[in-house]
Amino acid sequence: MAGELLEDLNESERITQLKEGNKRAFEDLYNRYKYRIAGNLLKLLKSEELAEEMLQDLFMRIWDNRSSLDPEKSFRAYLFRIAENMVVDYYRKIARDRKAFDKMMSSGSEYYSHIEETIFSKERILLLHGAINLLPPQRKHVFILCKLEGKSYKEVSELLGISPSTINDHLLKANRFLKQYLNPTLPVVVSMLAGAIVVGI
């Protein structure tokens, strides 16, 4: 297979090549997924510099742990899962630093205004998965499209054939339910990990 063009390989074969230390296979996979991963990281981190840095760290981890890759499993899902863990770790770290946390929360990002304060943990994200799945089907669909995929009210309205006011009503009720379900007595904020959570739902 050494002489075979990588362009002719499917993804499973590329992963096999990567496991064997093929740098060209690594570069091909990086180029294939870097924009999608970077886009999701930027939505979550609100910093191009930080998103780029985390993207590079992510793929360095892939290279360093290439021997553990399973060519039969979804590489895309694997990437998003690692990216999710890295973002969780990042926010857990800054949450320990109250000054940095206050600065982040005072930035005015609409992204964090929908479901109040935050400590990010895998357990809370798993709980969020379960909570979202308890929403009525249409409300769940609207929530995922708007909050996790970042679509505008107009886009969702055209896609689902419902009015912006109905979309807003769904989101208000979804947010109210999620805050109650996730225990409002605890100092937590739900992490909307766009690409990663969508993969898991």
C-alpha positions in Angstrom: 0.0 0.0 0.0 3.0 2.3 0.3 2.9 3.2 -3.3 -0.8 3.7 -3.4 -2.0 7.3 -3.8 -3.6 8.6 -0.6 -6.3 10.3 -2.7 -7.6 6.9 -3.6 -7.9 5.7 0.0 -11.1 5.9 2.0 -11.1 7.3 5.5 -10.7 4.0 7.2 -7.6 3.3 5.1 -6.2 6.7 5.9 -6.6 6.0 9.6 -4.7 2.8 9.1 -1.9 4.7 7.3 -1.9 7.3 10.1 -1.5 4.5 12.7 1.6 3.4 10.9 3.0 6.9 11.1 2.2 8.1 7.6 2.5 11.9 7.8 0.7 12.5 4.5 -2.3 10.6 5.9 -2.2 12.8 9.0 -2.0 16.0 6.8 -4.9 14.9 4.7 -7.1 14.2 7.7 -6.1 17.5 9.3 -7.0 19.4 6.1 -10.3 17.6 5.9 -11.5 18.4 9.4 -9.6 21.5 10.5 -12.2 24.1 9.4 -15.2 22.2 11.0 -13.3 21.7 14.3 -12.0 25.3 14.3 -15.5 26.7 13.7 -16.9 24.8 16.6 -14.0 25.8 18.9 -14.4 29.4 17.9 -18.2 29.3 18.8 -17.3 28.0 22.2 -14.2 29.9 23.0 -15.0 33.3 21.3 -11.3 33.7 20.5 -9.6 33.0 17.2 -6.2 32.8 18.8 -7.4 30.3 21.5 -9.4 28.3 19.0 -6.3 28.0 16.7 -4.1 27.0 19.6 -6.6 24.3 20.8 -6.9 23.0 17.2 -3.2 22.5 17.0 -3.1 20.8 20.4 -5.9 18.6 19.4 -4.2 17.3 16.3 -0.9 16.9 18.2 -2.8 14.6 20.5 -4.1 12.7 17.5 -0.5 12.2 16.2 0.9 11.3 19.6 -1.8 8.8 20.2 -2.2 7.5 16.7 -1.4 3.9 17.6 -4.7 3.8 19.6 -6.9 4.9 16.7 -9.6 2.4 15.5 -10.0 2.6 11.7 -13.5 1.1 12.1 -14.9 3.8 14.2 -15.9 7.4 13.2 -12.9 9.6 13.1 -15.1 12.7 13.0 -16.9 11.7 16.2 -13.5 10.9 17.9 -12.2 14.4 17.0 -15.3 16.2 18.3 -15.2 14.1 21.5 -11.6 15.1 22.2 -12.3 18.8 21.3 -15.3 18.6 23.8 -13.0 17.3 26.5 -10.4 20.0 25.8 -13.0 22.8 26.1 -14.4 21.3 29.2 -10.9 21.2 30.8 -10.3 24.8 29.7 -13.4 26.2 31.3 -12.9 24.1 34.4 -9.5 25.7 34.7 -10.6 29.3 34.3 -13.6 28.7 36.6 -11.0 28.2 39.4 -9.7 31.6 38.7 -12.5 33.9 39.8 -10.9 36.9 38.2 -10.7 35.3 34.8 -14.1 33.9 35.2 -15.7 37.3 36.0 -13.9 38.8 33.0 -15.3 36.1 30.7 -18.8 36.5 32.1 -18.7 40.4 31.7 -17.7 40.1 28.1 -21.3 40.4 27.1 -21.3 37.3 25.0 -24.9 36.4 24.0 -23.8 32.8 23.9 -23.6 32.6 27.7 -26.8 34.7 28.4 -29.2 31.9 27.4 -28.6 29.6 30.4 -26.8 31.4 33.2 -23.5 30.7 35.1 -21.0 27.9 34.5 -18.7 25.2 35.7 -18.0 22.8 32.9 -17.7 19.1 33.6 -18.3 15.9 31.6 -20.9 14.9 34.1 -22.9 18.1 33.5 -22.6 17.7 29.7 -23.9 14.1 30.0 -26.8 15.4 32.1 -27.5 18.0 29.5 -27.7 15.3 26.8 -30.3 13.6 28.9 -32.2 16.8 29.6 -32.3 17.8 25.9 -33.7 14.4 25.0 -36.5 15.0 27.4 -37.8 18.0 25.5 -40.8 17.6 23.2 -39.6 16.7 19.7 -40.3 20.1 18.1 -38.8 22.0 21.0 -35.8 19.8 21.0 -35.3 20.3 17.2 -35.6 24.1 17.6 -33.2 24.1 20.5 -30.5 22.0 18.7 -30.8 24.1 15.5 -30.5 27.4 17.3 -28.3 26.7 20.3 -26.1 23.9 19.2 -25.9 24.5 15.4 -25.9 28.3 15.7 -28.7 28.8 13.1 -30.6 32.1 13.1 -34.3 32.5 13.9 -34.9 33.2 10.2 -33.1 30.1 9.1 -35.0 27.9 11.5 -38.3 29.6 10.6 -37.7 28.8 6.9 -36.5 25.3 7.7 -39.3 24.2 10.0 -42.1 26.5 8.7 -42.8 28.1 12.0 -42.8 31.8 13.1 -39.9 33.5 14.9 -42.2 34.1 17.9 -42.9 30.4 18.0 -39.2 29.7 17.9 -38.6 32.2 20.7 -41.4 30.5 22.8 -39.8 27.1 22.3 -36.4 28.4 23.4 -37.7 30.2 26.4 -39.5 27.1 27.6 -36.5 24.8 26.8 -34.2 27.1 28.7 -36.6 27.2 31.7 -36.9 23.4 31.7 -33.1 22.8 31.4 -32.3 25.2 34.2 -34.8 23.5 36.5 -33.6 20.0 35.4 -29.9 20.9 36.0 -30.6 22.2 39.5 -30.6 26.0 39.7 -29.3 25.8 43.3 -25.8 24.8 42.0 -23.3 27.5 40.5 -23.3 25.9 37.1 -23.7 27.0 33.5 -24.6 24.6 30.7 -21.8 24.2 28.1 -23.3 24.2 24.6 -20.6 22.3 22.8 -22.0 22.7 19.3 -20.5 20.1 17.1 -19.6 17.7 19.9 -23.0 17.6 21.6 -24.7 17.3 18.2 -22.6 14.2 17.5 -23.8 12.6 20.7 -27.5 13.3 20.3 
